[in-house]
Amino acid sequence: MHQNPGPPHLPYGTPYTAPPRSWYLPTPQGARYDHLARNGVARPWRGIVGTIAIAALFIVVTAVVLSAGAVVATLLGISISLDPEGGLFGDPMFELTVTLLGLALVLPFVFGAAALLQRRRPGTLSSVAGRLRWTWLMSCVGLAVLALVLGQVVTVIALVVTGEQQGDMFGWVGWERFLPALIVIVLLVPFQSAAEEYVFRGWFLQAVGAHVRNPVWGILIGAALFASVHGYSWAGLADVFAFGAVVGWLAVRTGGLEAGIALHVMNNMVAFGMSAAAGSLEDALIQSKVVVPWQAIVGVVVQLGAYAFGVVYLAKKRSISTVSG
């Protein structure tokens, strides 16, 4: 007859100590992506404190990175400007590097908030699988490229039909100036874009979803907050809000951030890359100077619509899990 073996054999007089419990609480089974923070310690104050902490740390990290950048710029002989209407540094590529680093370095603090405040594994911010699903992510990158090309073509057609000029949008400054900027863009934009997705579509969507059944509130409020940290014209803000709403919906619909990260990375790479190639990188870094024509909204609608359809279709075809196992 099988018997419970009980505690392991210990020398007489040695007190038995049970194995320590894990700090991380179990991930709820069969849960949608926005409900992954619904564990035994889920309380509204944890989400509120975490959100405030992430925002505060973003300010601190930005200040530290800018201060370090100012020191490095001084050592390299790069001019520093305090003009609020312009960039801080005289070298646009250096300005781009500092800007992207300041955003990318927020990512570890988002993971820390989930681990320390919500007592869950940081991987649950990535997907219902508890990690980034890299094969699925790369598939989304391919779809993002196709949708981006389609959206750009439609935008150009809309501009031509309405008689708008392209200006120096497709200019060329030569490889000597473009290649260094391209290296910075390729190395840092994926981390910057991912950090923003983890904040607005990861942390915030799940912080709201821990207490609200319908994901629409987290999606729309998160998209509004995402738009609020941008300084574009009304057309640009409409673009950013629509982007945030669509990728937020895709996070819930596909069970992870992969679709949002893929589209965000490709959008930013193309935007910064085109500006660097045209020699207008300094203007692209100051959002108040970025003029987004209203015709671009047509291209955005086509791009987001095509991407959302393609992602949902491919996710269904490949049986991508949308709930935790």
C-alpha positions in Angstrom: 0.0 0.0 0.0 1.5 3.4 -1.0 2.1 5.8 1.8 3.0 9.5 1.9 6.7 9.6 2.5 6.4 12.8 4.6 9.3 15.1 5.2 12.8 14.0 4.2 14.9 12.0 6.7 16.8 14.4 9.0 19.2 13.8 11.9 17.4 13.6 15.3 16.8 17.1 16.8 17.0 19.0 13.4 13.9 21.1 12.9 12.2 20.5 9.5 11.7 23.6 7.4 9.3 23.5 4.5 10.7 24.6 1.1 10.3 28.3 0.7 7.3 29.5 -1.3 7.9 31.3 -4.5 7.4 35.1 -4.5 5.6 34.8 -7.8 2.0 33.8 -7.6 0.6 31.3 -10.1 -0.6 32.7 -13.4 -4.4 32.3 -13.7 -5.3 29.5 -16.1 -7.4 30.0 -19.1 -7.1 33.8 -18.7 -7.2 36.4 -21.5 -4.1 38.5 -22.0 -5.5 41.6 -20.2 -6.5 39.4 -17.2 -3.1 37.9 -16.5 -2.6 40.1 -13.5 -5.7 38.7 -11.8 -4.0 36.8 -9.0 -4.5 36.5 -5.3 -3.0 39.9 -4.4 -4.7 42.0 -7.2 -5.8 45.3 -5.7 -6.5 48.6 -7.4 -3.8 50.4 -5.4 -1.1 48.1 -6.8 -2.0 49.2 -10.4 -2.2 52.8 -9.4 1.1 52.8 -7.5 2.8 50.9 -10.3 1.6 53.3 -13.0 2.7 56.4 -10.9 6.0 54.7 -10.2 6.7 53.9 -13.9 5.8 57.5 -14.9 8.1 58.9 -12.1 10.9 56.5 -13.1 10.6 57.5 -16.7 11.2 61.2 -15.7 14.2 60.2 -13.5 15.7 58.0 -16.2 15.2 60.7 -18.9 16.9 63.2 -16.6 19.8 60.9 -15.9 20.2 60.0 -19.6 20.1 63.6 -20.7 22.6 64.6 -18.0 25.0 61.8 -19.1 24.4 62.8 -22.7 25.3 66.4 -21.9 28.6 65.3 -20.3 29.5 63.1 -23.2 28.5 65.8 -25.7 30.8 68.3 -23.9 33.7 65.8 -24.0 33.0 65.2 -27.8 32.7 68.9 -28.5 29.0 68.7 -29.5 27.1 71.9 -28.9 24.3 72.0 -26.3 21.3 74.3 -26.7 18.7 75.3 -24.1 16.2 76.5 -26.7 12.9 74.9 -25.9 11.8 75.1 -29.5 14.8 73.1 -30.7 16.8 70.0 -29.8 19.1 69.8 -26.8 22.2 68.7 -28.8 23.6 70.2 -32.0 24.2 66.8 -33.5 20.9 65.2 -34.6 22.3 61.7 -34.5 23.6 62.2 -31.0 20.2 63.6 -30.1 18.5 60.5 -31.6 20.8 58.2 -29.6 20.0 59.9 -26.3 16.3 60.1 -27.0 16.0 56.4 -27.9 18.1 55.3 -24.9 16.0 57.4 -22.5 12.9 55.6 -23.6 14.4 52.1 -23.9 15.8 52.1 -20.4 12.3 52.3 -18.9 11.7 48.7 -19.9 13.4 47.0 -16.9 11.3 49.1 -14.5 8.1 47.9 -16.1 9.2 44.3 -15.5 10.1 45.3 -12.0 6.7 46.8 -11.3 5.0 43.5 -12.4 7.3 41.4 -10.3 7.4 43.5 -7.1 4.0 45.0 -6.9 1.8 42.4 -8.6 3.9 39.4 -7.6 3.8 37.8 -11.1 6.4 36.7 -13.5 7.5 39.6 -15.8 7.1 37.3 -18.8 3.3 37.5 -18.4 3.6 41.1 -19.7 4.8 39.6 -23.0 2.1 37.0 -23.7 -0.2 34.4 -22.3 2.7 32.0 -22.8 4.8 33.9 -20.2 7.4 35.0 -22.8 7.8 36.6 -26.2 6.8 34.1 -28.9 9.7 34.9 -31.3 8.5 32.9 -34.2 5.1 34.6 -34.1 6.8 38.0 -33.6 8.9 37.6 -36.8 5.7 36.6 -38.7 4.1 39.8 -37.5 7.2 41.7 -38.7 6.6 40.4 -42.2 2.9 41.5 -42.1 3.9 44.9 -40.7 6.3 45.5 -43.6 3.5 44.6 -46.1 0.9 46.8 -44.4 3.4 49.7 -44.1 4.2 49.6 -47.8 0.5 49.5 -48.6 -0.2 52.4 -46.3 2.6 54.5 -47.7 1.5 53.9 -51.3 -2.1 54.9 -50.4 -0.8 58.1 -48.7 1.3 59.1 -51.6 -1.6 58.5 -54.0 -3.9 60.6 -51.7 -1.3 63.4 -51.6 -0.9 63.4 -55.4 -4.7 63.4 -56.0 -5.2 66.4 -53.7 -2.2 68.2 -55.1 -0.1 68.2 -52.0 3.7 68.4 -52.4 6.1 65.8 -50.9 8.9 68.3 -50.2 12.2 66.6 -49.3 10.5 63.6 -47.8 12.4 61.3 -50.2 15.7 63.2 -50.2 19.2 61.7 -50.0 22.1 63.0 -47.9 24.6 60.3 -48.9 25.9 57.2 -47.2 28.4 59.1 -45.1 25.7 60.8 -43.1 23.0 58.1 -43.4 24.9 55.0 -42.4 25.7 56.1 -38.8 22.1 57.1 -38.2 20.9 53.8 -39.7 23.1 51.9 -37.2 21.6 53.8 -34.3 18.1 53.3 -35.6 18.5 49.5 -36.1 20.2 49.0 -32.7 17.9 51.1 -30.5 14.5 51.5 -32.1 13.5 47.9 -31.3 14.1 48.5 -27.6 12.5 52.0 -27.6 9.4 50.7 -29.4 9.1 47.6 -27.3 9.4 49.7 -24.1 6.4 51.8 -25.2 4.4 48.7 -26.0 5.2 47.1 -22.6 4.1 50.3 -20.8 0.9 51.2 -22.7 -0.3 47.8 -24.1 1.4 45.6 -21.5 1.4 47.1 -18.0 -1.5 49.5 -18.4 -3.8 47.2 -20.2 -3.3 44.4 -17.6 -3.4 46.8 -14.7 -6.9 47.9 -15.8 -7.8 44.3 -16.9 -7.1 43.0 -13.4 -10.3 44.7 -12.2 -12.4 45.3 -15.4 -13.9 42.5 -17.4 -14.3 44.4 -20.7 -10.9 45.1 -22.3 -12.3 48.1 -24.3 -11.6 50.5 -21.3 -8.0 49.5 -21.0 -7.5 49.7 -24.8 -9.1 53.1 -25.3 -7.7 54.8 -22.2 -4.3 53.3 -22.9 -4.5 54.6 -26.5 -5.5 58.1 -25.2 -2.5 58.2 -22.8 -0.2 57.0 -25.6 -1.4 59.8 -27.8 -1.1 62.4 -24.9 2.7 61.8 -24.7 3.1 62.9 -28.4 3.2 66.4 -29.6 1.9 66.1 -33.1 -0.8 68.1 -34.9 -4.4 66.8 -34.8 -3.8 64.5 -37.8 -0.7 63.0 -36.1 -2.5 62.5 -32.8 -5.4 60.8 -34.6 -2.8 58.5 -36.2 -1.2 57.7 -32.8 -4.5 57.1 -31.1 -5.7 54.8 -33.8 -2.4 52.9 -33.7 -2.7 52.5 -29.9 -6.3 51.3 -30.1 -5.6 48.8 -32.9 -2.5 47.2 -31.4 -4.2 47.2 -27.9 -7.1 45.2 -29.5 -4.6 42.9 -31.2 -2.8 42.3 -27.8 -6.1 40.9 -26.4 -7.1 39.2 -29.7 -3.7 37.4 -30.1 -2.8 36.9 -26.5 0.4 39.0 -26.5 2.4 42.1 -27.5 4.1 40.6 -30.5 1.8 42.2 -33.1 2.1 45.6 -31.5 5.9 45.4 -31.1 6.4 44.4 -34.7 4.3 47.2 -36.1 5.7 49.8 -33.7 9.3 48.8 -34.6 8.7 48.9 -38.3 6.8 52.2 -38.2 9.5 53.9 -36.2 12.4 52.5 -38.2 10.8 53.7 -41.5 9.9 57.1 -40.0 13.4 57.8 -38.6 15.1 56.1 -41.5 13.4 58.3 -44.1 14.1 61.4 -42.1 17.8 60.5 -41.8 18.0 59.7 -45.5 16.4 63.1 -46.3 18.7 65.0 -44.0 15.8 66.2 -41.8 16.4 64.0 -38.7 16.6 67.1 -36.5 13.0 68.1 -37.4 11.7 64.5 -36.9 13.0 64.6 -33.3 10.9 67.7 -32.4 7.4 66.4 -32.7 5.9 69.9 -32.7 7.7 70.5 -36.0 6.4 67.3 -37.6 3.7 68.1 -40.1 1.4 65.2 -40.6 -0.9 65.9 -43.6 -4.5 65.0 -43.2 -4.2 62.8 -46.3 -2.0 60.5 -44.2 -5.0 59.4 -42.3 -6.3 57.6 -45.4 -3.0 55.6 -45.5 -3.2 54.9 -41.8 -6.7 53.5 -42.1 -5.5 51.2 -44.9 -2.3 50.2 -43.1 -4.0 49.4 -39.7 -6.9 47.7 -41.4 -4.8 45.5 -43.5 -2.4 44.7 -40.7 -5.2 43.8 -38.2 -6.9 41.6 -40.8 -3.6 39.8 -41.6 -2.6 39.3 -38.0 -6.0 37.9 -37.0 -6.1 35.6 -40.0 -2.6 34.3 -39.5 -3.1 33.9 -35.8 -6.1 31.8 -36.4 -4.4 29.8 -39.1 -1.4 29.0 -36.9 -3.6 28.4 -33.8 -1.8 31.1 -31.8 -3.0 30.8 -28.2 -5.1 33.6 -26.8 -5.4 32.4 -23.2 -3.0 31.2 -20.6 -2.4 27.5 -20.5 
